[in-house]
Amino acid sequence: MNAIKIPKPGHVNEATQTDLSQTDLSKIELSQTVGNIYADNAKMSIRNADIYYGDKQAIDNISLDLAKNQVTALIGPSGCGKSTFLRSLNRMNDTIDICKITGQFTLDGEDIYAKNLDPVLLRARVGMVFQKPNPFPKSIYENVAYGARIHGLTNNKAELDEIVETSLQKAGLFNEVKDRLNDPGTGLSGGQQQRLCIARTIAVSPEVILMDEPASALDPIATAIIEELIDELKEKYTIAIVTHSMQQAARVSQHTAYFHMGKLVEMGKTEDIFTRPSHKLTENYITGRFG
Amino acid sequence: MTKHNITKSKKNLPVKESNSTTFSTTERVSLGLKKRHRKEKRFKRVGLSAVLFGFLLVVILLGDITSKALPAFHQHWVKLDVNYQASWLDISESSSLGLKNEALTEQLNKANYRNVLRKSLYEMFPEVSGRKDKRSLTKLLSSNAEFTLKDNLLASPQLFDKKTQVWVRLDDDVDSYLKEEFAEGEAGLRINQNQAQWLAKLTSSENVESRFNISFFTSSDSREPELAGIKGALMGTLLTMFVTLLLSFPLGVAGALYLEEFAPKNRLTDFIEININNLAAVPSIVFGLLGLAVIINLFGLPRSAPLVGGIVLTLMTLPTIIIASRAAIKAVPPSIREAATGLGASKMQVTFSHVLPQAMPGIITGAIIGVAQALGETAPLLMIGMVAFIVDVPTSIVDSATVLPVQIFLWADSPERAFLAKTSAAILVLLTLLLIINLTATMLRSKFEKR
């Protein structure tokens, strides 16, 4: 599928995956990822990614694929680097001066860290939804219209109206706000704000949506709505979601990657990870023994 | 039950303290509670008294200035029986009789009104004789009185060669005397016995009237206190502030945005930051010297001009605006920046459509503090010649001008008694201007905050 052939990294050893369940925790070799990092139909491929904050290494040699039109969940204990990794997928870390990134990141076979690739273009293709709902202090309409406007996606007001309406509909917010599109976006409830942020991201028609704990600041009902939404969105978009809730990962994702201390410990189909994890660390985490 | 126990134990505590050392948490807390409340109350009282003291000082200051300024807002005028006799005007009757309007006006323009004034005055006081007395009689009137006569006649030429009544200003010393500003037998009393009698005569016949001093707001500075007005200095201040704001606001905001959003964090930017902070602490007279040496002598811009004053005050205001703007920009939540960046907004778009509007209230506050500082600044303007005595009202930024604080300084330095009230009145005008600027700022701020 990929436009350029990506060599299989040598450190992934699929043969070792079963032996580790019996091993003592302290003796576990973390340099090896177990499970399957490859996707048949990869939208994004990351190979041998290293991310440093100054001298501190936040991500250590991670390789994985994001399957097209599927949801990939990134789970792991706090500080394991999953958010850092997610942010590197649309170069949000560029704004941090001390952040250094090496490795191969491709979107449809294109190197996203290529010198001639403008991060602005990349971010139009890879959208992001953040942990805390962060609508602009502007009207609901302006919030959704902003992306389309800065990229010059429309020629006239009618087209823009259309984009705003369909985006809000896709985000399941339109019926709730259709009478008050000119009210400030910050006046909505937390769950509505987050759906507004999703609508804002969709309005640019990205190919990939990155979600950094999108439901962590929301109550269970709002969370359920967001989760349903993610399930619907995967029909059109490729989604990577960072979450602290294992139930959420199990509910919404098709693939799950377990991060630990900046390393990718295990990756595979979600039902496999949650029913029969191959790695002791994964098992401990998903059974709630640590993390 | 427990409640009862607590109150009981509280009462018994001092006794208990001596023979038992075990207290429950409730007992320990309630023991210290009184002390904590006392401390809080004491602090509240100290805070309140500090506020009241400050308020009292402001009230005293404003009260003092206002009471001293009040006399400057009205002025005494006297009604004279004027005879525009052709001979007194030095216009020969024969030549003027057949004249047409334009030629007459030309004649009237050149006529001798001082003579008319004197002669009319002597007619009103026939008892005054002798050169010395006559001179002190004419000294009752403002030196401007003859021009009032001239304006009056030019406005209605049909009065030529006729008798009429004209209101003219009294001299500033007389005005002060009538306002009872001089204490009895004061050394500075500049009204002699005779003059006092003549004044009494005029006052009793209701020929003297106190009027609102409109010329204080419509005329410029003058050597004669009764003619001196604030308009020149006010215009000078407005022009200077216009230049200052026009230069310092865009420069300051652009500088702050660059340093905060675009500049790489390295030694050079650190160095610049330290220098900006130091610049805010440089004594203002140094900026005046810089203006004199560089802007006037090197670049050859005109002296005493609001343009130069504005540039010098910009140097002074810039660090304040930059520091306040940077703080406001820093305070914009990073989540907004991330949201816009995540959507694919370029740095420029993030900065101008999100960061700047969010930071605007803080930036405006900073700019107003800076401009308010500049508004009261005197020292640097002395160096660039804005301290000159300027009679014309400036109409452009390159005209010679002075500003309100300098005008206050000049008037406070003048020996004439009447300038005392003028000084206070000028201070009131300056404070009012400051108040207007602050109110505008508050309104702008709340407008930006609403959005």
HADDOCK unambig.tbl for C-alpha pairs under 7 A between the chains (distance, minus, plus):
assign (segid A and resid 92 and name CA) (segid B and resid 342 and name CA) 6.93 0.50 0.50
assign (segid A and resid 120 and name CA) (segid B and resid 344 and name CA) 4.60 0.50 0.50
assign (segid A and resid 120 and name CA) (segid B and resid 345 and name CA) 6.38 0.50 0.50
assign (segid A and resid 120 and name CA) (segid B and resid 346 and name CA) 6.10 0.50 0.50
assign (segid A and resid 121 and name CA) (segid B and resid 344 and name CA) 6.69 0.50 0.50
assign (segid A and resid 123 and name CA) (segid B and resid 342 and name CA) 5.98 0.50 0.50
assign (segid A and resid 123 and name CA) (segid B and resid 343 and name CA) 6.02 0.50 0.50
assign (segid A and resid 123 and name CA) (segid B and resid 344 and name CA) 4.63 0.50 0.50
assign (segid A and resid 124 and name CA) (segid B and resid 343 and name CA) 6.12 0.50 0.50
assign (segid A and resid 124 and name CA) (segid B and resid 344 and name CA) 5.10 0.50 0.50
assign (segid A and resid 127 and name CA) (segid B and resid 342 and name CA) 6.06 0.50 0.50
assign (segid A and resid 127 and name CA) (segid B and resid 343 and name CA) 6.03 0.50 0.50
assign (segid A and resid 128 and name CA) (segid B and resid 342 and name CA) 5.53 0.50 0.50
assign (segid A and resid 134 and name CA) (segid B and resid 335 and name CA) 6.00 0.50 0.50
assign (segid A and resid 134 and name CA) (segid B and resid 336 and name CA) 6.24 0.50 0.50
assign (segid A and resid 134 and name CA) (segid B and resid 339 and name CA) 6.55 0.50 0.50
assign (segid A and resid 136 and name CA) (segid B and resid 336 and name CA) 6.32 0.50 0.50
assign (segid A and resid 147 and name CA) (segid B and resid 343 and name CA) 5.90 0.50 0.50
assign (segid A and resid 150 and name CA) (segid B and resid 345 and name CA) 6.63 0.50 0.50
assign (segid A and resid 201 and name CA) (segid B and resid 343 and name CA) 6.43 0.50 0.50
